[in-house]
């Protein structure tokens, strides 16, 4: 516990740090009373009145100064700015009381507050900010944001929102919190920035104050940048390097590694390249230099490979012409982009072959080569030496075929993006096997991968081929609007195609069936039921992890299944596994399967009206009441 010396009698007082206002107030008030200074805080007599009596005014001024000094010097660094310009003890005392009252709003010993807090965290976790605010009632929002935690690991609402990828909630929470609040760590030392980096949520990182949080370390001494490198999150590394303070790039973890050194050791060159954001890209040349390639680009545009090939033979660096970015317009295309956009298969094949031949002359040309080279750079080397090695790796990598195929134009499109957009089957089949798996995950300016585009445009064959070539974990990623590829398929494709895509993805990664997605935060099987895609829903139910059906998703699935006679068996089956779902409240609109069933009058004879022929029949039945008595 921090302490300080206050006043001439040098009493040790508690430092106010938002969490201890009750105790700080009690101890400081006792001190002020003992020193006969409390009346300056209460200020029963206004100082303007005392000015008429110079002796009394001088005495009051002295007491006010002493009391204000005690308040200021027992106030922590975070709260001091709230009173630094205040000149009277009374106003300073009131200001701190008001500021700390916010934090005292949440009472962890209040049963009602605990219920509200649980609902608040659940709402934050599901991405429903409006519901999160409503469930708190009169409890102050900021007090819950700052003090209430989930579980035993010190995870507050900001951590939850960052881990779940809810950028809109992170933005709201950042507005409610002070700079010190934003640095709050979990029991493992993780900040919200660590959580976002670990999960790969670039859109969340953009909402956090990276310059403020970039230097913070977890229990292993890792910054968020270290975490991003260790998890292989290239997009996060690029974003953090762009936003982080220059000196924070040199921070070493407990093992003695900077984030760059870790990236070099892993041999992940796209990630290493992310650390060199200020280095000039050799593919970006000026108009004067590019004019030598204009004839070549014209041949490529017209699909004349023979003329283009003859022109390349006259150049000292023919591959430079293939990868050079056209500076004459805003599209920033290379020759490979142009060939893919125009659908020239022969030209595309010729350009790719030329790049393959160049790769054969490189010292480093495979992923294993780069990893071996990087892992050989041990601890203890200077930052300058490390940077030189990193530049060499990047230079070699940019000449490999995989790197050239990953060049993006101004809209973020690779050549493969353009081929998929235009529906050129032969070019897609040519490029997909040559792309690195990570290259297939590149997103355009709208956050869409080639798989996302193939699904949006209903190119099912392209989508199948891409799924087979991608990394399993890539299927779990969401686009810029919060959709997974599977949820995108449910929206855009017919029932049969969705079922087929689901089967391909199930062979690759069944985890995708438990991931919720926009627009309703539904898991895939629930989304399929909403859209009346019965075949798909029935198949997805068979492969959805049972734990994903616990809670609101499961209860909503049962309610949706009760809407159609051909899916009631799914509702029954799920209730056999998770009977508590019968009384679990669904997401908006709120209900439970039991309430849903109770409103289905046709399911009960007592709630069903007789048809016309049934009434006619009953009217003609004669009963002998005398024989009944």
C-alpha positions as CSV (number, residue, x, y, z in Angstrom):
1,X,0.0,0.0,0.0
2,X,1.4,3.4,-1.0
3,X,1.8,6.1,1.6
4,X,3.0,9.7,1.9
5,X,3.9,12.2,4.6
6,X,1.4,14.9,5.0
7,X,1.5,18.0,7.2
8,X,3.9,19.1,9.9
9,X,3.1,16.1,12.1
10,X,4.1,13.7,9.2
11,X,1.3,11.3,9.5
12,X,1.2,8.4,7.1
13,X,-2.0,8.5,5.0
14,X,-3.5,6.2,2.4
15,X,-3.0,7.2,-1.2
16,X,-6.4,7.6,-3.1
17,X,-6.5,5.3,-6.1
18,X,-10.2,5.0,-7.0
19,X,-10.6,1.6,-5.3
20,X,-10.1,2.8,-1.7
21,X,-12.1,5.9,-1.4
22,X,-14.1,4.8,1.6
23,X,-11.0,4.1,3.7
24,X,-9.1,7.2,2.4
25,X,-12.0,9.5,3.3
26,X,-12.2,8.1,6.8
27,X,-8.5,8.4,7.5
28,X,-8.0,11.8,6.0
29,X,-11.1,13.2,7.7
30,X,-9.8,12.0,11.0
31,X,-6.5,13.7,10.3
32,X,-8.1,17.0,9.3
33,X,-10.3,17.0,12.4
34,X,-7.3,16.3,14.6
35,X,-5.4,19.2,13.0
36,X,-8.5,21.5,13.3
37,X,-8.7,21.8,9.5
38,X,-12.0,20.1,8.8
39,X,-14.0,23.4,8.9
40,X,-12.1,24.4,5.8
41,X,-13.6,21.4,4.0
42,X,-17.0,22.0,5.4
43,X,-16.7,25.7,4.8
44,X,-19.7,26.7,6.9
45,X,-18.7,30.3,6.6
46,X,-18.1,31.4,3.0
47,X,-14.7,33.0,2.4
48,X,-16.2,36.0,0.6
49,X,-17.9,37.0,3.9
50,X,-14.7,36.5,5.8
51,X,-13.0,39.1,3.7
52,X,-14.6,41.8,5.8
53,X,-12.6,40.6,8.8
54,X,-9.0,40.4,7.7
55,X,-7.8,38.4,10.7
56,X,-10.5,35.7,10.3
57,X,-9.9,35.7,6.5
58,X,-6.1,35.2,7.0
59,X,-6.8,32.3,9.5
60,X,-9.2,30.7,7.1
61,X,-6.8,31.0,4.2
62,X,-4.1,29.3,6.2
63,X,-6.4,26.4,7.2
64,X,-7.7,26.1,3.6
65,X,-4.1,25.9,2.3
66,X,-3.2,23.2,4.8
67,X,-6.3,21.1,4.2
68,X,-5.9,21.5,0.4
69,X,-2.3,20.5,0.7
70,X,-3.2,17.3,2.6
71,X,-5.9,16.4,0.1
72,X,-3.6,17.0,-2.9
73,X,-0.7,15.0,-1.4
74,X,-2.8,12.0,-0.5
75,X,-4.3,11.9,-4.0
76,X,-2.9,9.4,-6.5
77,X,-1.4,10.4,-9.8
78,X,-4.5,9.3,-11.7
79,X,-6.9,11.4,-9.7
80,X,-4.7,14.5,-9.1
81,X,-5.6,16.1,-12.5
82,X,-9.2,16.4,-11.4
83,X,-8.2,18.8,-8.6
84,X,-4.9,20.3,-9.7
85,X,-6.5,23.6,-10.6
86,X,-8.9,23.8,-7.6
87,X,-8.1,26.5,-5.0
88,X,-10.3,25.5,-2.1
89,X,-10.3,22.3,0.0
90,X,-14.1,22.1,0.0
91,X,-14.3,22.0,-3.8
92,X,-11.4,19.6,-4.1
93,X,-13.0,17.3,-1.5
94,X,-16.4,17.4,-3.4
95,X,-14.7,16.8,-6.8
96,X,-12.9,13.6,-5.5
97,X,-16.1,12.4,-3.9
98,X,-18.0,12.8,-7.1
99,X,-15.3,11.2,-9.2
100,X,-14.9,8.2,-6.9
101,X,-18.6,7.8,-6.3
102,X,-18.8,6.5,-9.9
103,X,-16.5,3.6,-9.0
104,X,-18.4,2.9,-5.8
105,X,-21.6,2.3,-7.7
106,X,-21.0,-1.4,-8.2
107,X,-21.3,-3.4,-4.9
108,X,-20.0,-7.0,-5.2
109,X,-21.8,-7.9,-2.0
110,X,-25.2,-6.8,-3.4
111,X,-27.0,-9.9,-4.9
112,X,-29.0,-7.7,-7.3
113,X,-25.8,-6.1,-8.6
114,X,-24.2,-9.5,-9.1
115,X,-27.1,-10.7,-11.2
116,X,-27.0,-7.5,-13.2
117,X,-23.2,-7.8,-13.6
118,X,-23.6,-11.4,-14.9
119,X,-26.1,-10.3,-17.5
120,X,-23.9,-7.3,-18.4
121,X,-20.9,-9.5,-19.1
122,X,-23.0,-12.0,-21.1
123,X,-24.4,-9.2,-23.2
124,X,-20.9,-7.8,-23.8
125,X,-19.7,-11.3,-24.7
126,X,-22.5,-11.7,-27.2
127,X,-21.9,-8.2,-28.7
128,X,-25.2,-6.6,-27.6
129,X,-24.2,-3.3,-26.2
130,X,-27.7,-1.9,-25.9
131,X,-28.8,-4.9,-23.8
132,X,-25.6,-4.6,-21.7
133,X,-26.5,-1.0,-20.8
134,X,-30.1,-1.8,-20.0
135,X,-29.4,-4.7,-17.7
136,X,-27.5,-2.5,-15.3
137,X,-30.5,-0.4,-14.4
138,X,-29.5,2.2,-11.8
139,X,-26.0,0.7,-11.3
140,X,-23.4,3.1,-12.7
141,X,-21.9,1.8,-15.9
142,X,-18.4,2.9,-15.2
143,X,-18.2,1.2,-11.9
144,X,-19.0,-2.2,-13.5
145,X,-16.7,-1.5,-16.4
146,X,-13.8,-0.9,-14.0
147,X,-14.3,-3.2,-11.0
148,X,-16.5,-6.2,-11.9
149,X,-14.5,-9.2,-13.3
150,X,-15.4,-12.5,-14.9
151,X,-14.2,-15.6,-13.2
152,X,-11.0,-15.7,-11.1
153,X,-8.6,-14.3,-13.7
154,X,-9.3,-10.6,-13.4
155,X,-11.0,-10.3,-16.8
156,X,-13.0,-7.1,-17.1
157,X,-15.6,-6.1,-19.7
158,X,-12.9,-4.5,-22.0
159,X,-10.9,-7.8,-22.1
160,X,-14.1,-9.8,-22.9
161,X,-15.1,-7.4,-25.8
162,X,-11.5,-7.5,-27.2
163,X,-11.3,-11.3,-27.0
164,X,-14.7,-11.7,-28.7
165,X,-13.9,-9.2,-31.4
166,X,-16.7,-6.7,-30.6
167,X,-15.0,-3.5,-31.8
168,X,-18.1,-1.4,-31.4
169,X,-18.2,-2.3,-27.7
170,X,-14.5,-1.7,-27.3
171,X,-15.0,1.8,-28.7
172,X,-17.7,2.5,-26.2
173,X,-15.7,1.2,-23.2
174,X,-12.6,3.2,-24.2
175,X,-14.7,6.3,-24.0
176,X,-15.7,5.4,-20.4
177,X,-12.3,4.6,-19.1
178,X,-9.2,6.7,-18.1
179,X,-5.7,6.0,-19.4
180,X,-4.9,4.1,-16.3
181,X,-8.1,2.0,-16.6
182,X,-7.2,1.0,-20.1
183,X,-3.9,-0.5,-18.8
184,X,-5.9,-3.0,-16.5
185,X,-4.4,-6.5,-16.7
186,X,-5.7,-9.9,-16.1
187,X,-4.2,-12.3,-13.6
188,X,-1.8,-13.4,-16.4
189,X,-0.8,-9.8,-17.1
190,X,-2.8,-9.5,-20.3
191,X,-4.3,-6.1,-21.4
192,X,-7.1,-5.8,-23.8
193,X,-4.5,-5.2,-26.5
194,X,-2.8,-8.5,-25.7
195,X,-6.2,-10.2,-26.0
196,X,-7.0,-8.6,-29.4
197,X,-3.5,-9.5,-30.7
198,X,-3.8,-13.1,-29.5
199,X,-7.2,-13.5,-31.2
200,X,-6.1,-11.7,-34.4
201,X,-8.8,-9.0,-34.2
202,X,-7.4,-6.2,-36.3
203,X,-10.6,-4.1,-36.1
204,X,-10.4,-4.2,-32.3
205,X,-6.7,-3.1,-32.3
206,X,-7.7,-0.1,-34.3
207,X,-10.1,1.0,-31.5
208,X,-7.5,0.8,-28.7
209,X,-4.9,3.4,-27.8
210,X,-1.9,1.4,-29.1
211,X,0.7,4.1,-28.3
212,X,-0.5,4.0,-24.6
213,X,-0.7,0.2,-24.3
214,X,2.1,-0.9,-26.6
215,X,4.8,-1.0,-23.9
216,X,2.8,-3.1,-21.4
217,X,4.1,-6.6,-20.7
218,X,2.4,-9.8,-19.5
219,X,3.7,-12.2,-16.9
220,X,6.2,-13.6,-19.5
221,X,7.4,-10.1,-20.3
222,X,5.7,-10.2,-23.7
223,X,4.1,-7.1,-25.2
224,X,1.1,-7.3,-27.5
225,X,3.5,-7.2,-30.4
226,X,5.4,-10.2,-29.1
227,X,2.1,-12.1,-28.8
228,X,1.1,-11.2,-32.3
229,X,4.4,-12.6,-33.7
230,X,4.2,-15.8,-31.6
231,X,0.6,-16.4,-32.8
232,X,1.6,-15.7,-36.5
233,X,-0.9,-12.8,-36.8
234,X,0.7,-10.9,-39.7
235,X,-2.1,-8.3,-40.0
236,X,-1.9,-7.5,-36.3
237,X,1.9,-7.1,-36.6
238,X,1.5,-4.7,-39.5
239,X,-1.1,-2.6,-37.6
240,X,0.9,-2.5,-34.3
241,X,4.2,-1.6,-36.0
242,X,2.3,1.2,-37.7
243,X,0.8,2.6,-34.5
244,X,3.3,1.7,-31.8
245,X,6.0,4.1,-30.5
246,X,9.4,3.5,-32.2
247,X,11.1,2.8,-28.8
248,X,8.6,0.1,-28.0
249,X,9.7,-1.9,-31.0
250,X,13.0,-2.6,-29.1
251,X,11.4,-4.0,-25.9
252,X,12.7,-7.4,-25.0
253,X,10.7,-10.1,-23.3
254,X,11.9,-12.2,-20.3
255,X,13.7,-14.5,-22.7
256,X,15.7,-11.6,-24.2
257,X,13.9,-11.4,-27.6
258,X,12.5,-8.4,-29.3
259,X,9.4,-9.0,-31.4
260,X,11.5,-8.6,-34.6
261,X,14.0,-11.2,-33.4
262,X,11.1,-13.6,-32.8
263,X,9.7,-13.0,-36.3
264,X,13.2,-13.6,-37.8
265,X,13.7,-16.8,-35.9
266,X,10.3,-18.1,-37.0
267,X,11.3,-17.4,-40.7
268,X,7.9,-15.7,-41.2
269,X,9.0,-13.2,-43.8
270,X,5.7,-11.4,-44.4
271,X,5.7,-10.7,-40.7
272,X,9.4,-9.6,-40.8
273,X,8.4,-7.3,-43.8
274,X,5.8,-5.7,-41.5
275,X,8.6,-4.3,-39.3
276,X,10.0,-2.4,-42.3
277,X,7.0,-0.3,-43.1
278,X,9.2,2.7,-44.0
279,X,11.4,0.8,-46.5
280,X,10.7,1.5,-50.1
281,X,9.1,-1.3,-52.1
282,X,11.1,-2.0,-55.2
283,X,7.9,-2.8,-57.1
284,X,6.8,0.8,-56.7
285,X,8.6,2.7,-59.5
286,X,8.1,6.2,-60.9
287,X,6.5,7.0,-64.2
288,X,9.8,7.7,-65.9
289,X,11.2,4.3,-65.0
290,X,7.9,2.6,-65.9
291,X,7.8,4.0,-69.4
292,X,10.3,1.3,-70.4
293,X,7.6,-1.3,-69.6
294,X,4.6,0.4,-71.4
295,X,4.9,-1.7,-74.6
296,X,5.2,-4.9,-72.5
297,X,2.0,-4.0,-70.5
298,X,0.2,-3.2,-73.8
299,X,1.1,-6.7,-75.1
300,X,-0.1,-8.3,-71.9
301,X,-3.4,-6.3,-72.0
302,X,-4.0,-7.5,-75.6
303,X,-3.2,-11.1,-74.7
304,X,-0.3,-11.3,-77.0
305,X,2.2,-13.5,-75.2
306,X,4.6,-14.0,-78.1
307,X,5.2,-10.3,-78.4
308,X,5.4,-9.8,-74.6
309,X,7.9,-12.7,-74.3
310,X,10.1,-11.3,-77.0
311,X,10.1,-7.9,-75.3
312,X,11.1,-9.5,-72.0
313,X,14.1,-11.2,-73.6
314,X,15.6,-7.7,-74.3
315,X,15.5,-6.6,-70.6
316,X,18.2,-7.1,-68.0
317,X,15.6,-7.8,-65.4
318,X,12.5,-9.2,-67.0
319,X,11.0,-10.2,-63.7
320,X,11.1,-6.6,-62.7
321,X,8.7,-5.8,-65.6
322,X,6.3,-8.5,-64.4
323,X,6.1,-7.3,-60.8
324,X,6.4,-3.5,-61.4
325,X,3.3,-1.6,-60.2
326,X,1.8,0.6,-62.9
327,X,1.9,4.2,-61.6
328,X,-0.1,5.7,-64.4
329,X,-3.5,5.2,-62.7
330,X,-5.0,4.6,-59.3
331,X,-5.4,0.8,-59.8
332,X,-1.7,0.1,-59.1
333,X,-1.8,-3.2,-61.1
334,X,1.1,-5.4,-62.1
335,X,1.3,-7.3,-65.4
336,X,0.0,-10.4,-63.5
337,X,-3.0,-8.4,-62.3
338,X,-3.7,-7.3,-65.9
339,X,-3.5,-10.8,-67.3
340,X,-5.8,-12.2,-64.6
341,X,-8.3,-9.3,-65.0
342,X,-8.5,-9.8,-68.8
343,X,-8.6,-13.6,-68.6
344,X,-5.5,-14.3,-70.7
345,X,-4.6,-17.8,-69.6
346,X,-1.5,-18.2,-71.9
347,X,-0.1,-14.8,-70.7
348,X,-0.7,-15.8,-67.0
349,X,1.1,-19.1,-67.5
350,X,4.0,-17.4,-69.2
351,X,4.5,-14.8,-66.5
352,X,4.2,-17.4,-63.7
353,X,6.8,-19.6,-65.5
354,X,9.2,-16.7,-65.7
355,X,8.9,-16.0,-61.9
356,X,9.4,-19.7,-61.2
357,X,12.7,-19.7,-63.1
358,X,13.9,-16.7,-61.1
359,X,13.1,-18.5,-57.8
360,X,15.4,-21.3,-58.7
361,X,18.4,-19.0,-58.6
362,X,17.7,-17.8,-55.0
363,X,19.6,-18.9,-51.9
364,X,16.4,-18.8,-49.9
365,X,13.4,-20.1,-51.8
366,X,11.3,-22.4,-49.6
367,X,9.7,-21.9,-46.2
368,X,12.2,-24.3,-44.7
369,X,15.1,-22.2,-46.1
370,X,13.8,-19.1,-44.4
371,X,13.1,-20.8,-41.1
372,X,16.6,-22.4,-41.0
373,X,18.2,-19.0,-41.9
374,X,16.2,-17.1,-39.3
375,X,16.6,-19.6,-36.5
376,X,20.4,-19.4,-36.9
377,X,20.4,-15.8,-35.6
378,X,20.9,-16.2,-31.9
379,X,20.6,-13.9,-28.9
380,X,23.2,-11.3,-28.3
381,X,23.4,-9.8,-31.8
382,X,23.1,-6.1,-32.3
383,X,19.9,-4.5,-33.5
384,X,21.8,-3.3,-36.6
385,X,23.0,-6.8,-37.4
386,X,19.5,-8.2,-36.9
387,X,17.9,-5.6,-39.2
388,X,20.4,-6.3,-41.9
389,X,19.6,-10.0,-41.8
390,X,15.9,-9.2,-41.8
391,X,16.3,-7.0,-44.9
392,X,18.2,-9.8,-46.6
393,X,15.4,-12.3,-45.8
394,X,12.8,-9.8,-47.2
395,X,14.8,-9.2,-50.3
396,X,15.0,-12.9,-51.0
397,X,11.4,-13.5,-50.2
398,X,10.1,-10.8,-52.5
399,X,11.7,-12.6,-55.4
400,X,9.9,-15.9,-54.7
401,X,6.9,-16.9,-56.7
402,X,4.7,-17.0,-53.6
403,X,5.5,-13.4,-52.8
404,X,4.9,-12.1,-56.3
405,X,1.5,-13.8,-56.4
406,X,0.6,-12.0,-53.2
407,X,1.2,-8.5,-54.5
408,X,-2.0,-6.4,-53.9
409,X,-3.3,-3.5,-56.0
410,X,-4.9,-0.3,-54.7
411,X,-8.1,-2.2,-53.9
412,X,-6.3,-5.0,-52.1
413,X,-6.8,-7.5,-54.8
414,X,-4.2,-10.1,-55.7
415,X,-4.3,-11.6,-59.2
416,X,-6.3,-14.5,-57.8
417,X,-8.9,-12.1,-56.4
418,X,-9.4,-10.7,-59.8
419,X,-9.6,-14.1,-61.5
420,X,-12.3,-15.2,-59.0
421,X,-14.2,-11.9,-59.4
422,X,-14.3,-12.4,-63.2
423,X,-15.0,-16.1,-63.0
424,X,-12.0,-17.2,-65.0
425,X,-11.8,-20.9,-64.1
426,X,-8.6,-21.8,-65.9
427,X,-6.6,-19.0,-64.3
428,X,-8.0,-19.8,-60.9
429,X,-6.9,-23.5,-61.3
430,X,-3.5,-22.2,-62.4
431,X,-2.9,-19.9,-59.5
432,X,-4.4,-21.7,-56.5
433,X,-1.9,-24.5,-56.3
434,X,1.0,-22.0,-56.5
435,X,-0.2,-19.8,-53.7
436,X,1.1,-20.1,-50.2
437,X,-1.7,-21.2,-47.8
438,X,-1.3,-17.8,-46.0
439,X,-1.6,-16.1,-49.4
440,X,-5.0,-17.5,-49.9
441,X,-6.1,-15.7,-46.7
442,X,-5.1,-12.2,-48.0
443,X,-8.0,-9.8,-47.7
444,X,-8.9,-7.0,-50.0
445,X,-9.7,-3.4,-48.9
446,X,-13.2,-4.6,-47.9
447,X,-11.8,-7.4,-45.7
448,X,-12.8,-10.2,-48.1
449,X,-10.7,-13.3,-49.0
450,X,-10.9,-15.0,-52.4
451,X,-13.1,-17.6,-50.6
452,X,-15.5,-14.9,-49.5
453,X,-15.7,-13.5,-53.0
454,X,-16.3,-16.9,-54.6
455,X,-19.2,-17.5,-52.2
456,X,-20.7,-14.0,-52.7
457,X,-20.6,-14.5,-56.5
458,X,-21.9,-18.1,-56.1
459,X,-18.8,-19.7,-57.7
460,X,-19.3,-22.9,-55.8
461,X,-16.6,-24.8,-57.6
462,X,-14.0,-22.1,-56.9
463,X,-15.1,-22.1,-53.2
464,X,-14.6,-25.9,-52.9
465,X,-11.1,-25.8,-54.4
466,X,-10.2,-22.9,-52.1
467,X,-11.5,-24.6,-49.0
468,X,-9.4,-27.7,-49.8
469,X,-6.2,-25.6,-50.2
470,X,-6.6,-23.3,-47.2
471,X,-5.4,-23.8,-43.6
472,X,-8.1,-25.2,-41.3
473,X,-7.9,-22.2,-38.9
474,X,-8.5,-19.8,-41.8
475,X,-12.1,-20.9,-42.0
476,X,-12.7,-19.5,-38.5
477,X,-11.8,-16.0,-39.5
478,X,-14.4,-13.3,-40.2
479,X,-14.6,-10.7,-42.9
480,X,-14.8,-7.0,-42.4
481,X,-18.5,-7.2,-41.7
482,X,-18.2,-10.0,-39.1
483,X,-19.2,-12.9,-41.3
484,X,-17.4,-16.3,-41.5
485,X,-17.2,-17.9,-44.9
486,X,-19.8,-20.5,-43.8
487,X,-22.3,-17.9,-42.7
488,X,-21.7,-16.1,-45.9
489,X,-22.6,-19.3,-47.8
490,X,-25.8,-19.7,-45.8
491,X,-26.9,-16.2,-46.9
492,X,-25.9,-16.4,-50.5
493,X,-26.2,-20.0,-51.7
494,X,-29.2,-22.3,-52.2
495,X,-29.8,-25.1,-49.7
496,X,-28.1,-27.9,-51.6
497,X,-24.9,-25.8,-52.2
498,X,-24.8,-24.7,-48.6
499,X,-25.0,-28.4,-47.5
500,X,-22.2,-29.3,-49.9
501,X,-20.0,-26.4,-48.7
502,X,-20.7,-27.4,-45.1
503,X,-19.5,-30.9,-45.8
504,X,-16.2,-29.6,-47.3
505,X,-15.6,-27.4,-44.3
506,X,-16.5,-30.1,-41.8
507,X,-13.7,-32.3,-43.3
508,X,-11.3,-29.4,-42.8
509,X,-12.4,-27.9,-39.4
510,X,-15.5,-28.6,-37.4
511,X,-14.9,-25.7,-35.1
512,X,-16.4,-23.4,-37.6
513,X,-19.9,-24.8,-36.8
514,X,-19.6,-23.4,-33.2
515,X,-18.6,-19.9,-34.2
516,X,-21.2,-17.2,-34.0
517,X,-21.4,-14.6,-36.8
518,X,-23.2,-11.4,-38.0
519,X,-25.9,-10.2,-38.3
520,X,-27.6,-11.9,-35.3
521,X,-24.5,-13.4,-33.6
522,X,-25.9,-16.9,-34.5
523,X,-24.0,-20.1,-34.9
524,X,-24.3,-21.6,-38.5
525,X,-27.1,-24.2,-37.7
526,X,-29.3,-21.5,-36.2
527,X,-28.6,-19.1,-39.1
528,X,-29.6,-21.9,-41.5
529,X,-32.9,-22.5,-39.6
530,X,-33.7,-18.8,-39.7
531,X,-33.4,-18.9,-43.5
532,X,-35.4,-22.1,-43.9
533,X,-32.5,-24.1,-45.3
534,X,-33.6,-27.4,-43.8
535,X,-31.1,-29.8,-45.5
536,X,-28.2,-27.7,-44.5
537,X,-29.5,-27.2,-41.0
538,X,-30.0,-30.9,-40.5
539,X,-26.5,-31.7,-41.6
540,X,-24.9,-28.8,-39.6
541,X,-26.8,-30.0,-36.4
542,X,-25.0,-33.4,-36.8
543,X,-21.6,-31.8,-36.8
544,X,-22.1,-28.8,-34.4
545,X,-20.1,-29.3,-31.1
546,X,-22.6,-29.8,-28.3
547,X,-21.0,-27.1,-26.2
548,X,-21.9,-24.5,-28.9
549,X,-25.6,-25.4,-28.3
550,X,-25.5,-24.6,-24.6
551,X,-27.2,-21.4,-23.7
552,X,-29.2,-19.0,-25.9
553,X,-28.1,-20.6,-29.2
554,X,-29.5,-24.0,-28.2
555,X,-32.8,-22.6,-26.9
556,X,-33.2,-20.5,-30.1
557,X,-32.5,-23.6,-32.2
558,X,-35.3,-25.5,-30.4
559,X,-37.7,-22.6,-30.9
560,X,-36.9,-22.4,-34.6
561,X,-37.3,-26.2,-35.0
562,X,-40.7,-26.0,-33.4
563,X,-41.8,-23.7,-36.2
564,X,-41.6,-26.5,-38.8
565,X,-42.9,-30.0,-38.6
566,X,-39.8,-31.4,-40.5
567,X,-37.4,-30.3,-37.8
568,X,-39.2,-31.1,-34.5
569,X,-37.1,-34.2,-34.2
570,X,-34.0,-32.0,-33.9
571,X,-35.6,-30.1,-31.1
572,X,-36.5,-33.3,-29.3
573,X,-33.0,-34.7,-29.8
574,X,-31.3,-31.6,-28.4
575,X,-33.6,-31.6,-25.3
576,X,-32.6,-35.2,-24.6
577,X,-28.9,-34.0,-24.4
578,X,-29.5,-30.6,-22.7
579,X,-32.9,-30.6,-20.9
580,X,-32.2,-27.3,-19.2
581,X,-32.6,-25.6,-22.6
582,X,-36.3,-25.8,-22.2
583,X,-36.2,-22.9,-19.7
584,X,-33.2,-21.1,-21.2
585,X,-33.9,-17.6,-22.4
586,X,-33.2,-17.0,-26.1
587,X,-31.6,-14.0,-27.6
588,X,-33.8,-11.2,-29.0
589,X,-36.7,-11.6,-29.1
590,X,-36.5,-13.1,-25.6
591,X,-38.4,-16.3,-25.0
592,X,-37.9,-19.9,-24.0
593,X,-38.8,-23.2,-25.7
594,X,-41.3,-23.9,-23.0
595,X,-43.1,-20.5,-23.6
596,X,-42.9,-21.2,-27.4
597,X,-44.6,-24.6,-27.0
598,X,-47.3,-23.2,-24.7
599,X,-48.3,-20.7,-27.4
600,X,-48.6,-23.4,-30.0
601,X,-52.4,-24.1,-29.5
602,X,-52.5,-26.5,-32.4
603,X,-50.2,-28.9,-30.5
604,X,-52.9,-29.6,-27.9
605,X,-56.5,-30.9,-28.5
606,X,-57.8,-28.6,-25.7
607,X,-56.5,-25.5,-27.5
608,X,-57.7,-26.5,-31.0
609,X,-61.1,-25.5,-32.4
610,X,-63.2,-28.1,-34.2
611,X,-63.4,-27.9,-37.9
612,X,-66.8,-27.5,-39.7
613,X,-67.3,-31.2,-40.4
614,X,-66.3,-32.1,-36.9
615,X,-68.9,-29.7,-35.4
616,X,-71.5,-31.1,-37.9
617,X,-70.7,-34.7,-36.7
618,X,-70.9,-33.9,-33.0
619,X,-74.2,-32.1,-33.4
620,X,-75.7,-35.3,-34.7
621,X,-74.7,-37.5,-31.9
622,X,-77.7,-38.3,-29.7
623,X,-76.9,-39.0,-26.1
624,X,-79.4,-40.8,-23.8
625,X,-78.9,-38.8,-20.6
626,X,-81.6,-40.7,-18.7
627,X,-79.7,-43.9,-19.0
628,X,-76.6,-42.1,-17.5
629,X,-78.4,-41.2,-14.3
